[in-house]
């Protein structure tokens, strides 16, 4: 298990404890089994993007917040996150790769760069979206984005503002990698 995966396991457990949630309560909120949560927290299983999305949503966090907390970095005065210090996480099931671009500050704005391999799909439930506004900007390639019953075909340069939270699927139907930027504004708790 790599360092980021081990740190993700510890961060997930710490976030659950910070919220005074039992494994049973997190399982109920997220729809992820108690056994799988236990395996993830003990570092016995590497979670997929879908599982982390469900767990982070149930914890009141975005997936990028969870990844960023797992790999805190010291960079300048905290307002700069150098490329080499940006946490990168790869989904073991799909090869989906996400980079937390934003500095680790308390800003409500968060930027995440994603690379979605050819043919890959990642699905998230509506409760994984705990922020007010999210926009997707396709940098290269083609993204087929399912937002509830709506399907958006997005090409390089296209930008989509998401509507009300609904189940979503990010799908790359092409033979080339799709890169896109996710910009989201989180609600303050």
Secondary structure, 3 states (H helix, E strand, C coil): CCHHHHHHHHHHHHHHHHCCCCHHHHHHHHCCCHHHHHHHHCCCCCCCHHHHHHHHHHCCCCHHHHHHHHCCCCCCCCCCCCHHHCCEEECCCCCCEEEECCCCCCCCEEEEEEEECCCCEEEECHHHCCEEEEEEEEEECEEEEEECCEEEEEECCCEEECCCCCCEEEECCCCCCEEEEEEEEECCC
